[in-house]
Amino acid sequence: VNNQTHEVVTYVGSVDLFDRNRAGFLDMVTAVRSPGSTLKPFAYGLAMDYGIIHEASLLADVPRSFDGYEPQNFDRKFRGRVPVNRALQHSLNVPVVQVFQHLTPFYFLKAMRNAGIELQVGTPTLSLILGGVGTTLEEQVRLFSSFANDGKIYPLSMIQGEEIAENAGKPLLTPEANWIIT
């Protein structure tokens, strides 16, 4: 995606459209799947905008239970107190769930939907931030393109030369939180 024009420059939906063994006929750009940990930057950004954390906040990466939900890091190690930037850089799970609990899954989902991002989830829970939700690669491209656009989410143009109006962007993060997260 060209982040200034919001025009899709390259679109590859599968490795080989005609390869039945790899289900090549499925368009993985529009297929709904788990985003894994890719929503974490947006949780931290929204938490900054909401005043829950700031860029130098220390978070706890220790074994914890959040009403029975006990997230662990990918490497099954804990790092103790960590600043927000390190928790994000290392994609730590416990710190983001700690922040997400205060932000609330409902607020996060509402903010995403208000910005035009569709996440498929029944009742949002803390697991949402670690990938317990469905979305498409297209929606994720729109999300990550917002980092180049002061935190605004724009529609994508699939037609070369099609103009996307500057006022078509819907804010997700403030420019300040967007800058810090970026």
C-alpha positions as CSV (number, residue, x, y, z in Angstrom):
1,V,0.0,0.0,0.0
2,N,1.2,3.5,-0.8
3,N,0.6,5.1,2.6
4,Q,0.1,8.6,1.1
5,T,-2.5,7.7,-1.6
6,H,-3.9,4.5,0.2
7,E,-3.6,2.7,-3.2
8,V,-2.9,-1.0,-3.1
9,V,0.4,-1.4,-5.0
10,T,0.7,-5.2,-4.8
11,Y,-1.9,-7.8,-4.0
12,V,-1.0,-11.4,-3.6
13,G,-3.9,-13.5,-2.3
14,S,-2.2,-16.9,-2.6
15,V,1.0,-18.5,-3.7
16,D,-0.5,-20.2,-6.7
17,L,-4.2,-19.7,-7.7
18,F,-4.3,-23.1,-9.5
19,D,-2.5,-25.2,-6.8
20,R,-5.3,-27.3,-5.3
21,N,-2.8,-28.9,-2.8
22,R,-2.2,-25.4,-1.2
23,A,-5.8,-24.3,-1.6
24,G,-4.5,-21.6,-4.0
25,F,-8.1,-20.6,-4.9
26,L,-8.5,-19.1,-1.4
27,D,-7.8,-15.4,-1.2
28,M,-5.8,-15.1,2.0
29,V,-6.0,-11.3,1.9
30,T,-9.8,-11.5,2.6
31,A,-9.8,-14.7,4.6
32,V,-10.6,-14.3,8.3
33,R,-8.0,-15.5,10.7
34,S,-6.3,-14.8,14.0
35,P,-4.1,-11.7,14.0
36,G,-1.9,-13.2,16.8
37,S,0.0,-10.4,18.6
38,T,-0.3,-7.8,15.9
39,L,-3.0,-5.8,17.7
40,K,-0.7,-5.1,20.7
41,P,0.6,-1.7,19.4
42,F,-3.0,-0.4,19.1
43,A,-3.9,-1.5,22.7
44,Y,-0.8,0.4,24.0
45,G,-1.7,3.5,21.8
46,L,-5.3,3.6,22.9
47,A,-4.2,3.1,26.6
48,M,-1.9,6.1,26.2
49,D,-4.7,8.2,24.7
50,Y,-7.0,7.1,27.5
51,G,-4.4,8.0,30.2
52,I,-3.8,4.5,31.5
53,I,-0.1,4.5,30.6
54,H,2.5,6.8,29.3
55,E,5.6,6.2,27.3
56,A,7.8,5.5,30.4
57,S,5.3,3.4,32.3
58,L,6.7,0.3,34.0
59,L,4.6,-2.9,33.5
60,A,4.9,-6.2,35.3
61,D,5.9,-9.2,33.3
62,V,5.4,-11.8,36.0
63,P,3.1,-14.8,36.4
64,R,-0.4,-13.5,36.9
65,S,-4.0,-14.6,36.8
66,F,-6.6,-12.2,35.4
67,D,-9.8,-13.8,36.8
68,G,-8.5,-17.2,35.8
69,Y,-6.9,-16.2,32.5
70,E,-3.1,-16.8,32.8
71,P,-1.3,-15.6,29.7
72,Q,2.4,-16.6,29.2
73,N,5.0,-15.3,26.8
74,F,6.0,-17.3,23.7
75,D,9.3,-18.3,25.3
76,R,7.6,-19.1,28.7
77,K,10.0,-16.7,30.5
78,F,9.1,-13.7,32.5
79,R,11.2,-10.5,32.7
80,G,9.9,-8.7,35.8
81,R,9.4,-4.9,35.5
82,V,9.6,-3.7,31.9
83,P,9.0,-0.3,30.3
84,V,6.2,-0.1,27.8
85,N,8.5,0.2,24.8
86,R,10.4,-3.0,25.7
87,A,7.1,-4.9,26.4
88,L,6.0,-3.9,22.9
89,Q,9.3,-4.6,21.2
90,H,9.5,-8.1,22.7
91,S,5.8,-8.7,22.2
92,L,5.3,-9.7,25.9
93,N,1.9,-11.0,26.7
94,V,1.4,-10.4,30.4
95,P,2.1,-6.7,30.3
96,V,-0.3,-6.1,27.4
97,V,-3.0,-8.1,29.1
98,Q,-2.4,-6.0,32.3
99,V,-2.9,-2.8,30.2
100,F,-5.8,-4.3,28.2
101,Q,-7.7,-5.2,31.4
102,H,-7.7,-1.5,32.4
103,L,-8.5,-0.4,28.8
104,T,-11.2,-3.1,28.6
105,P,-11.8,-5.3,25.6
106,F,-15.2,-3.5,25.0
107,Y,-13.5,-0.1,24.7
108,F,-10.9,-1.5,22.4
109,L,-13.5,-3.1,20.2
110,K,-15.6,0.0,20.1
111,A,-12.6,2.2,19.2
112,M,-11.7,-0.2,16.4
113,R,-15.2,-0.2,15.0
114,N,-15.5,3.5,15.3
115,A,-12.4,3.8,13.1
116,G,-13.9,1.4,10.6
117,I,-11.9,-1.7,11.5
118,E,-13.9,-4.9,11.6
119,L,-12.9,-7.5,14.1
120,Q,-15.0,-10.7,14.3
121,V,-15.6,-11.7,17.9
122,G,-18.6,-12.8,20.0
123,T,-18.1,-11.5,23.5
124,P,-14.8,-9.7,23.7
125,T,-12.5,-11.0,26.4
126,L,-8.9,-10.4,27.5
127,S,-7.7,-13.0,25.0
128,L,-8.8,-10.7,22.1
129,I,-5.5,-8.8,22.4
130,L,-3.4,-12.0,22.0
131,G,-5.2,-13.0,18.9
132,G,-8.6,-14.3,20.2
133,V,-10.5,-12.5,17.4
134,G,-10.9,-12.9,13.7
135,T,-9.8,-10.3,11.1
136,T,-8.4,-10.1,7.6
137,L,-5.0,-9.2,6.2
138,E,-6.7,-6.3,4.4
139,E,-7.9,-4.9,7.7
140,Q,-4.5,-5.3,9.2
141,V,-2.9,-3.5,6.3
142,R,-5.3,-0.6,7.0
143,L,-4.4,-0.7,10.7
144,F,-0.7,-0.6,10.1
145,S,-1.0,2.0,7.4
146,S,-2.4,4.3,10.1
147,F,1.1,4.6,11.6
148,A,2.1,6.6,8.5
149,N,-1.1,8.7,8.7
150,D,-1.1,10.2,12.2
151,G,-3.3,7.4,13.6
152,K,-6.0,7.7,11.0
153,I,-7.6,4.6,9.3
154,Y,-8.3,5.0,5.6
155,P,-10.1,2.8,3.1
156,L,-7.9,1.2,0.5
157,S,-8.0,2.0,-3.1
158,M,-8.0,-1.1,-5.3
159,I,-8.2,0.9,-8.5
160,Q,-5.0,2.6,-9.7
161,G,-5.4,6.4,-9.7
162,E,-8.6,6.4,-7.6
163,E,-8.6,9.3,-5.2
164,I,-9.2,8.8,-1.5
165,A,-10.4,12.0,0.1
166,E,-8.2,13.3,2.9
167,N,-11.2,13.6,5.2
168,A,-12.0,9.9,4.6
169,G,-9.6,8.9,7.4
170,K,-11.1,8.0,10.7
171,P,-9.0,8.5,13.8
172,L,-8.0,5.5,15.9
173,L,-5.0,7.0,17.8
174,T,-4.1,10.6,18.4
175,P,-1.1,11.8,16.5
176,E,0.9,11.9,19.7
177,A,0.2,8.3,20.8
178,N,0.7,7.3,17.1
179,W,4.1,8.9,17.1
180,I,5.2,7.3,20.4
181,I,4.0,3.8,19.3
182,T,5.7,4.2,15.9
